Amino acid sequence: MSFLRLIQAFTFAAFLLTPLALAEQGRPNTELGELIFEDHFERSESQEEKDEPGNDWTTSSDKTAAGHKEVDLRDGAMHIYTHKVANHATSVRHPFAFTDGSIGLRFMLHKKGDSLKLNFADLACKTVHAGHLFDADVSVSTLTIEDRKTGVMNLKTRALSKAGTLTDGQRKTLSAKKKRMPIQLELNQWHEILVHIDGDHVVVDIDGQRVGSHQSDGFAHANKSLLRLLVPNTATVDDVRIWKRSPIHAKTNENFSDASNLDFKKLVSPVPTSAKFIDENYYIWGASMVRDTDGKCHLLYSRWLRELGHNAWVTHSEIAHAVADSPLGPFRYVDVALPARGPEYWDGMCTHNPTVHKFDGKYYLYYMGNFGDGNATVKLNPIHRNHQRIGVAVADHPAGPWKRFDKPLIDVTHQPGAHDELMTSNPSILRRSDGTYVLIYKAVGTKGPLPFGGPVIHLAATSQSPTGPFNKKMTPLFTAPGVKFPAEDPYVWAEGNRCWAIVNDHKGTFNGTGEDSLALFTSKDGLTWDVAPNPWVLQRKVTWTDGTEQSFHRLERPQLWLENGQPAVLYCAAEETNDEAHSFNVHIPLIKKNSETDHVTQ
């Protein structure tokens, strides 16, 4: 074996230890399905004049490059390039057959303009041009997932496009067939891609990270029978694998899809005394944590001066920023992430209740903001309270700087009788497996006596972008017959094709405790919610690692840190007594769902 081959063998062995490969190894065979094809290109060609990929691979060179060689097997990999006389990207093809399955491979891009497209086709499909069904196209900076069967390669649509007679509505429909997501890849370095197809969903993982997903009718085409690797410039490919799975067990290809599997109360662990974030000069409320690419933990939280009193949260709260080496802390204050910026702005005098998320390489900080007269009153200031709106700030790093917007993300509905006619606040957001963003928020109407109005409910809104625009769904959520304001402060997240929510169950109506506590809900789409089979999350008690138990007047505003998509730390705002003299944040470690003892440690 050559020295270069030894290096490549070592590289592949290293690949087997990547998060992606480990995830595969950790799954039962039924997770990815039956392995029906693999090729590691450990062979040589008999000549150097024509393409000779072998192992049932074919190429397009005879038709598109006048027979010139465009595929070269060397050093145990397949090198693909487009000849200078070619009139089309090089197409390297292999037959397969599945309805649902996954295709994985390693690849390397060499120049800035390089890309690799995994094109799924069925040459027997006569409603599309050249059998095109859909693509997963990866470049150095962008992943594109596109449904071509019901999009640009549909023969009727293609004819209208060529004739220039597409209507505006048809163009809008076509644009929805393609979804682009930003990524960052290194040139001349190996990367791994896995494309999962389950029904009308396509999900893409790169280097062990979920980087994109899309939902469209064309993905559900029953007979996917040809893989085409399309390369317009240069790319190197190795270790191609194809798995087939039945639609029946594809439905189980998600983490904890069965709602009965999650008993959150059993995940709660004793809390280290250092997992408490407190400032003697400030009230602290509602913290949300995210890790940067270097592993540093960034806490975004609400704070306001104690000397102003508890209800000054609505007039003087600001979202501050602290850092730590562990999700449990101890955290150290750094700066104010979203400071006051003047009453001329919708969020110019108060920012509150943050929830921070990382989507496709960027950080999104959702929050409530308001403006008003600036008076910190003993009772809640109604001017500031009714000016509450929901916003989002965007940054390339959780330390900022954060870009804020001049208009709210979720404004009130200016329609008499609307559920959110008076104010909107307390956002929480998830991204479903189909790529749709679902934002849940608190809403107040004007049916109750002013100035505070009512009722106080929760609504959902959806978007294809984390910055909107969002389409409101005006059906109240987390309601209970005969119970006024039963829930507050939901934190929502998605695992596989199931959505979850932890809410502050004000009267213990949903979890059966009969007292203010936290309850668990579940949903298939994030829009219709049911009480989970195991609804009890947490009472207003914490057990510390020294064995002592402490009760709280308030233990609410739940936020989660998800490690590899699973709950790892529960963050709660804590108030020890009903005199509202002080508040802080407590960080509760959670046992991983597949382990009796494994949890986050400091």
Secondary structure as GFF3:
##gff-version 3
##sequence-region A 1 602
A	DSSP	alpha_helix	3	15	.	.	.	ID=ss1
A	DSSP	alpha_helix	19	26	.	.	.	ID=ss2
A	DSSP	alpha_helix	29	32	.	.	.	ID=ss3
A	DSSP	beta_strand	34	39	.	.	.	ID=ss4
A	DSSP	beta_strand	58	59	.	.	.	ID=ss5
A	DSSP	alpha_helix	61	64	.	.	.	ID=ss6
A	DSSP	beta_strand	71	74	.	.	.	ID=ss7
A	DSSP	beta_strand	77	81	.	.	.	ID=ss8
A	DSSP	beta_strand	90	98	.	.	.	ID=ss9
A	DSSP	beta_strand	100	108	.	.	.	ID=ss10
A	DSSP	beta_strand	115	121	.	.	.	ID=ss11
A	DSSP	three_ten_helix	129	131	.	.	.	ID=ss12
A	DSSP	beta_strand	132	139	.	.	.	ID=ss13
A	DSSP	beta_strand	142	147	.	.	.	ID=ss14
A	DSSP	alpha_helix	155	163	.	.	.	ID=ss15
A	DSSP	alpha_helix	168	175	.	.	.	ID=ss16
A	DSSP	beta_strand	178	182	.	.	.	ID=ss17
A	DSSP	beta_strand	191	198	.	.	.	ID=ss18
A	DSSP	beta_strand	201	206	.	.	.	ID=ss19
A	DSSP	beta_strand	209	215	.	.	.	ID=ss20
A	DSSP	three_ten_helix	217	220	.	.	.	ID=ss21
A	DSSP	beta_strand	224	231	.	.	.	ID=ss22
A	DSSP	beta_strand	234	245	.	.	.	ID=ss23
A	DSSP	alpha_helix	247	250	.	.	.	ID=ss24
A	DSSP	three_ten_helix	259	261	.	.	.	ID=ss25
A	DSSP	three_ten_helix	264	267	.	.	.	ID=ss26
A	DSSP	beta_strand	276	277	.	.	.	ID=ss27
A	DSSP	beta_strand	282	291	.	.	.	ID=ss28
A	DSSP	beta_strand	297	305	.	.	.	ID=ss29
A	DSSP	three_ten_helix	306	308	.	.	.	ID=ss30
A	DSSP	three_ten_helix	310	312	.	.	.	ID=ss31
A	DSSP	alpha_helix	313	316	.	.	.	ID=ss32
A	DSSP	beta_strand	318	324	.	.	.	ID=ss33
A	DSSP	beta_strand	332	338	.	.	.	ID=ss34
A	DSSP	beta_strand	350	359	.	.	.	ID=ss35
A	DSSP	beta_strand	362	370	.	.	.	ID=ss36
A	DSSP	alpha_helix	382	386	.	.	.	ID=ss37
A	DSSP	beta_strand	389	395	.	.	.	ID=ss38
A	DSSP	beta_strand	423	431	.	.	.	ID=ss39
A	DSSP	beta_strand	437	444	.	.	.	ID=ss40
A	DSSP	beta_strand	456	463	.	.	.	ID=ss41
A	DSSP	beta_strand	471	477	.	.	.	ID=ss42
A	DSSP	beta_strand	487	495	.	.	.	ID=ss43
A	DSSP	beta_strand	498	505	.	.	.	ID=ss44
A	DSSP	beta_strand	517	523	.	.	.	ID=ss45
A	DSSP	beta_strand	530	538	.	.	.	ID=ss46
A	DSSP	beta_strand	541	543	.	.	.	ID=ss47
A	DSSP	beta_strand	549	551	.	.	.	ID=ss48
A	DSSP	beta_strand	554	563	.	.	.	ID=ss49
A	DSSP	beta_strand	566	575	.	.	.	ID=ss50
A	DSSP	beta_strand	584	589	.	.	.	ID=ss51
###
